[in-house]
Amino acid sequence: MLSDNKLFDSKAFYAKPGKKINLKDFNTSYKGKELNKKDAEAMLDIGRKHLAEIQDKLYAHNQFSVLIILQAMDAAGKDGAVKHIMSGFNPLGVKVFSFKAPTSHELDHDYFWRHSLALPARGEIAIHNRSHYENVLVTRVHPEWILNENIPGIDSMKDIDKKFWEKRYKQINRFEKNLAENGTIILKFFLHVSKKEQKKRFLERIDDPTKNWKFSLSDLKERGYWNDYQNAYEEAISNTSQEHAPWFIIPANDKWFARLIMASIIYRQFEKLKFSYPTVSEEQKGELQKAKLQLMAEDESDGAEKKKSRPIKRKRLKST
């Protein structure tokens, strides 16, 4: 069901490599063809089971790993996407990392370092809620933060020019190319929410006591840089969407539709690899049959002969 192209055109969300991206060309409220929330949630429930089956094959195959990157403006639904889509996966094979502002220790390393530590092993899936892309997004809006990285040759704001960002995009492409060539499947999602919808969700967080913890004044401050962030995302996606590490721009005004689209894209990308359970040789099959015969011949008792119970003779105490 997740691979049914009649429901929506997944190509509409694909950021084609080499093409200049304009986010205004992507409708944040798109909801597909003949879909409603109830049907979409039912489809997502089935989809989670399909994803779990593929994850099991991924683990058994033990050659590939999967890196799923989630980026978005505040309140776009990244946490909810992780909760509702990835809940179908076996938690033993999935690791979720939410990256915050780098610590002083992390700043003493290159900006890929902390993300490299969180990469998935073969057979595993890693989800990065925010990622190494923060280094061309939030730092693009606040370039003064680059100075905290102590990069050789970057001594003042005038050194952070157009060439600096072009170089950083190339670094990201090399990093992801290396991962892909060594068996990591990379899927990058930008949850595209409108400014109006963000305002609505911010107000909900303020009015609902159970959601107060999700809101901070820093969120409101960053909202003031909305246009700068949109430009930063356009530049980042345009320069780093590659065949081996594609970007998908997901309409996120309707959370239920965004989750279904993401699950569908993940499923379709997995399908392309045609994962299957490993096959065994004829010799191994013979060994399996021998093991089966040995197990069938086993005594199903506890393995020890039960001794006949004898009454315990108790000594009487002599009276004094």
C-alpha positions in Angstrom: 0.0 0.0 0.0 2.9 2.4 0.8 4.1 1.9 -2.8 0.8 2.9 -4.4 1.7 5.7 -6.8 -2.0 6.5 -7.3 -2.3 8.1 -3.9 0.4 10.7 -4.4 3.3 11.4 -6.7 6.4 10.9 -4.6 8.5 12.6 -7.3 6.8 15.9 -6.4 8.7 15.9 -3.1 12.1 15.0 -4.5 14.7 17.7 -4.7 16.4 16.9 -8.0 20.2 17.0 -7.9 21.7 20.0 -9.6 18.5 22.0 -9.6 18.1 25.3 -7.8 15.4 24.8 -5.2 12.8 27.5 -4.4 10.7 26.5 -1.4 7.8 28.6 -2.6 7.3 26.0 -5.4 6.5 23.4 -2.8 3.0 23.5 -1.3 3.1 23.1 2.5 -0.6 22.1 2.6 -0.6 19.5 -0.2 -2.6 16.4 0.9 -2.5 14.1 -2.1 -5.4 12.6 -4.1 -8.5 11.4 -2.3 -6.9 11.1 1.0 -8.3 11.9 4.5 -6.9 11.7 7.9 -8.7 8.5 8.9 -7.6 6.6 5.8 -4.1 8.0 6.0 -3.7 6.8 9.6 -5.0 3.4 8.7 -2.5 3.2 5.9 0.3 4.3 8.1 -0.5 1.6 10.6 -0.2 -1.0 7.8 2.9 0.7 6.6 4.6 0.4 9.9 4.3 -3.4 9.7 5.8 -3.4 6.2 8.7 -1.3 7.4 9.2 -3.7 10.3 9.5 -6.6 7.8 12.1 -4.8 5.7 14.0 -3.8 8.8 14.3 -7.4 9.8 15.7 -8.2 6.3 18.1 -5.3 6.6 19.4 -6.7 9.9 19.7 -10.2 8.5 21.4 -9.0 5.3 24.0 -7.2 7.4 25.6 -5.2 4.6 23.7 -1.9 4.6 22.9 0.6 7.2 20.3 3.4 7.0 20.7 7.1 8.0 17.5 9.1 8.2 18.0 12.9 8.6 15.2 15.2 9.7 15.4 18.9 9.4 12.8 21.6 9.8 11.8 24.9 11.3 10.6 24.7 14.9 7.2 23.0 15.5 7.2 21.4 12.1 6.6 17.9 13.6 10.0 16.2 13.6 9.5 14.5 17.0 6.0 13.4 16.1 7.3 11.9 12.9 9.9 9.9 14.8 7.2 8.7 17.2 4.5 7.7 14.7 6.6 6.4 11.8 9.5 4.7 13.5 7.5 3.0 16.3 7.0 0.1 13.9 10.7 -0.6 13.9 12.4 -3.0 16.3 13.9 -0.6 18.9 17.0 -2.9 19.2 18.0 -1.9 15.6 17.1 1.8 15.7 18.9 4.6 17.3 17.5 8.1 17.5 19.7 11.1 18.2 18.5 14.7 18.8 21.3 17.2 18.3 21.4 20.4 20.2 23.9 23.3 20.1 27.4 21.9 20.2 29.3 21.8 23.6 32.7 23.2 24.1 34.1 19.6 23.8 32.3 19.1 20.5 33.6 22.4 19.2 37.1 21.1 19.8 36.5 18.7 16.9 35.5 19.1 13.3 31.7 19.6 12.9 31.2 16.1 11.6 32.7 14.5 14.6 29.7 14.2 16.9 27.5 13.1 14.1 30.0 10.4 13.0 29.8 8.9 16.5 26.1 8.5 16.0 26.2 6.7 12.6 24.4 3.3 12.3 26.3 0.0 12.2 25.5 -2.5 9.4 22.0 -3.7 9.7 21.0 -0.7 11.9 18.9 2.4 11.3 19.9 5.8 12.8 17.6 8.8 12.9 19.2 12.2 13.3 16.7 14.8 14.5 18.7 17.8 13.3 22.1 16.9 12.0 25.4 18.1 10.5 23.2 20.3 8.3 22.8 22.7 11.3 26.3 23.8 10.3 25.0 25.3 7.1 21.6 26.3 8.4 21.7 27.9 11.9 25.3 29.1 11.3 24.3 30.5 7.9 21.7 32.6 9.7 24.1 33.3 12.6 27.5 33.2 10.9 29.2 34.7 14.0 28.9 31.3 15.6 31.3 29.9 13.1 34.1 31.7 14.9 33.5 29.4 17.9 34.8 26.5 15.8 38.4 27.9 15.7 38.9 26.9 12.1 42.3 27.8 10.6 42.2 30.8 8.4 38.7 31.9 9.7 39.7 34.7 12.0 36.9 37.2 11.5 33.4 37.6 10.0 34.9 38.8 6.7 36.4 35.3 6.2 32.9 33.7 6.3 32.1 34.6 2.7 30.4 32.8 -0.3 33.4 30.7 -0.9 33.3 29.5 2.7 29.8 28.1 2.3 30.5 26.6 -1.1 33.5 24.8 0.5 31.3 23.5 3.4 28.7 22.1 1.0 31.5 20.2 -0.8 32.6 18.9 2.5 29.1 17.6 3.3 28.9 16.0 -0.1 32.2 14.2 0.3 31.2 13.0 3.8 27.9 11.6 2.6 29.5 10.1 -0.6 31.9 8.2 1.6 29.1 6.9 3.7 27.1 5.8 0.7 30.0 4.0 -0.9 30.5 2.0 2.3 26.9 0.8 2.5 24.9 3.6 4.2 21.6 4.5 2.7 21.0 8.2 3.3 17.5 9.7 3.2 17.1 13.4 4.1 13.7 15.0 4.9 12.9 18.6 5.2 9.5 19.1 6.9 8.2 22.1 5.1 5.7 24.0 7.3 4.2 27.5 6.6 4.9 30.5 8.8 1.1 30.7 9.5 1.0 27.1 10.6 4.0 27.5 12.8 2.3 30.5 14.5 -0.8 28.3 15.1 1.3 25.5 16.7 3.3 28.0 18.9 0.0 29.4 20.2 -1.2 25.9 21.0 2.0 25.2 23.0 1.5 28.4 25.0 -2.2 27.8 25.6 -2.0 24.0 26.4 -0.3 23.4 29.8 0.8 19.9 28.7 2.7 21.5 25.8 4.2 24.5 27.6 7.5 22.7 27.9 7.8 22.6 24.1 8.0 26.3 23.8 10.7 28.8 24.7 11.3 32.4 23.9 14.3 31.4 21.8 11.8 29.7 19.4 10.1 33.1 19.0 13.4 34.8 18.4 14.4 32.4 15.7 11.0 32.9 14.0 12.1 36.5 13.4 14.7 35.1 11.0 12.1 33.1 9.0 13.2 34.4 5.6 16.8 33.9 6.4 16.2 30.3 7.3 14.1 29.7 4.2 17.0 31.0 2.1 19.5 28.8 4.1 17.4 25.7 3.5 17.1 26.5 -0.2 20.9 26.8 -0.6 21.6 23.7 1.5 19.1 21.5 -0.3 20.1 22.8 -3.8 23.8 22.1 -3.1 23.6 18.8 -1.3 20.7 16.8 -2.8 22.5 13.9 -4.6 21.5 10.6 -6.1 23.2 8.8 -3.2 21.9 11.2 -0.6 18.6 12.7 -1.8 16.6 15.4 -0.1 12.8 15.2 0.1 10.7 18.3 0.8 7.7 17.1 2.8 4.5 19.3 3.0 4.1 19.4 6.8 1.0 21.6 7.5 -1.0 18.4 8.0 1.0 16.1 10.3 -0.9 12.9 9.3 -0.1 13.4 5.6 3.6 14.3 6.3 4.0 11.1 8.3 2.4 8.9 5.6 4.5 10.5 2.8 7.8 9.9 4.8 6.9 6.3 5.6 6.0 5.7 1.9 9.3 7.2 0.7 11.4 5.1 3.2 9.5 2.0 2.1 10.0 2.7 -1.6 13.7 3.4 -1.1 14.1 0.1 0.8 12.2 -1.8 -1.9 14.7 -0.7 -4.5 17.4 -2.7 -2.7 15.4 -5.9 -2.9 16.4 -7.0 0.5 16.0 -10.7 1.2 16.9 -13.1 3.9 20.4 -14.7 3.4 20.4 -18.1 1.7 22.4 -21.0 3.0 24.5 -23.6 1.1 23.5 -27.2 0.6 26.1 -28.1 3.2 24.6 -25.7 5.7 21.1 -27.1 5.0 22.5 -30.6 5.7 23.9 -29.3 9.0 20.5 -27.8 9.9 18.7 -31.1 9.3 21.3 -32.9 11.5 20.6 -30.3 14.2 16.9 -30.8 13.8 17.2 -34.6 14.2 19.4 -34.1 17.3 16.8 -31.8 18.8 13.9 -34.1 18.0 15.7 -37.0 19.7 16.3 -35.2 22.9 14.7 -36.3 26.1 12.1 -33.6 26.9 12.5 -34.2 30.6 14.6 -31.9 32.7 17.6 -34.1 31.8 18.1 -35.8 35.2 16.4 -38.9 36.6 14.0 -38.1 39.3 14.9 -39.8 42.5 12.1 -41.4 44.5 11.3 -39.2 47.4 11.8 -40.7 50.8 10.3 -39.5 54.0 12.6 -37.5 56.1 13.3 -39.0 59.5 13.4 -36.4 62.2 15.3 -37.0 65.4 13.4 -36.5 68.6 14.9 -34.2 71.1 15.6 -35.9 74.4 13.8 -34.4 77.4 16.0 -33.1 80.1 
